[in-house]
Amino acid sequence: MGRRGFAWALVLVRGSGVVKSRFRSRTDHILDAKGRLNFPTRFRDVLRQSGSEILMVAPWKSHLRAYPVAEWEALETKLLTQGGEQPKIASFVRYVVGGVVECCLDKQGRILLPPELRTDASLTKEVVLTGMIDWVEIWDKQAWAAETEATREGFEGHEASLSRMGIF
């Protein structure tokens, strides 16, 4: 179980004076035989700052997404308020919202990923957790490697979007 980098930091949100922690970095982990996953301490710290130790874990195509409750509720609100305007949103809601599971941290800082979520994301033993600012992705290690390689190969495809955002 490696630790790569500093996964969270306090960030001043411009103009608001609000300091908010974010999920950053990635780590490799091993699922135990029961499907328990050690949620890294630095991610637990971010989660606790959100006011809860509960993660909403949802299927998301080829991986899982783990949201703090407040972020999950914000996603649900968007679906409720804007979803009716989007084609095929009902099937997305059926898959993602219908498949979400509330996962609580145990005393050792682990979450139990139910078998149906592990199967849906093809999670075996080796997994990668990656911080995505407001949520954490949980990937099968081999799927993560393929996704990373595809992103690396197509990196120049991100330049226009990053440029519009003033990043590149």
Secondary structure, DSSP 8 states (H G I E B T S, - for coil): ---BS----EEE-TTT--EEE-B--EEEEE--TT-EEE--HHHHHHHHHTT-SEEEEEEETTEEEEEEHHHHHHHHHHHHHHGGGSTTHHHHHHHHHHH-EEEE--TTSEEE--HHHHHHTT--SEEEEEE-BSSEEEEEHHHHHHHHHHHHHTGGGGHHHHHHTT--
